[in-house]
């Protein structure tokens, strides 16, 4: 990756000092967990600092919201995320607050650490910041160089901010966990449950880019959008019993479940038996177990659950898997190539200004999104 970018770029650089030293910046933060009233705008958020040689500071032009931001605002996953933030419990008495939410960023590199040789100040980049780090609903954000990629040339910052988190989540489920790629997808029958949200709309496009046959499940009012993205068959889950509708179709090679709940009880029966067919769900009890049971017992319970389900379904001739978002600059490199080649496009539900962040959260909270909710941190994009 570094070799590909090295041509025409400066060698490893030291830290750079901004023309005017800054100690604070505008940001949307929370000081406690709760509903929308905990969101607070401040101009006194601590300016990000480069702590490690591979880090960069990005000036945020646009960010976007994901369901994980709603969950984190309410405290979901706090036990696991706080353990990741401070695994040795060295910061006695300190808390995660004030906490900035937001995972997606499209912006411009402002500062580089000593070990960064493949970016320079002024580069337009995009990234998905891991949930244990301070987020992107801020003027600046710090990221590891291996989490960052060059922004697709064909997209504005507003458009680019809609893709990193959902793109990498879908990439994790389909490619890293599911084993699907450009060379083995042709003609495979793929079922996507929850196809009109951010992850679903990306997954539909990725599978079509890899020449799969895609059956998408969504509501009737999203069917036009999903068909436009390339889905071969679109099933309206509101038009009757979804399980019975899907049973009338040929069996599938792969199922991506963005919905969870009761779907897991019957969805695996739609897979081809003893053929390597795989079910991957993004709805798992991992964080909930740790919140309820603590770190040790939560991890034990999670291991028992996934292990027993995997074995149960393997004995029936299908593979059962969990998938999670994974930050990855190299993954975004590949996604950027698909975007610039016209095979993937951002799907944006609504765009808000930086002053409208609470309104954007309410929009996302209302559900039934058709793509992503984007925040323009800089007004002109």
Secondary structure by P-SEA (a helix, b strand, c coil): ccccccccccccccccccccccccbbbbbbccccccccbbbbccccccccccccbbbbccccccccaaaaaaaaccaaaaaaaaacccccccccccccbbbbcccbbbbcccccccccccccccbbbbbccccccccccbbbbcccccccccccccaaaaaacaaaaaaaaaaccccccccccccccbbbbbcccccaaaaaaaaaaaaaccbbbbbccccaaaaaaaaccccccccccccaaaaaaacccccbbbbccccccccccccccccccccbbbbcccaaaaaaacccaaaaaaaaaaaaaaaaaaaaaaccccbbbbbbbbaaaaaaaaaaaaaccbbbbbcccccccaaaaaaaaaaacccccbbbbcccccc
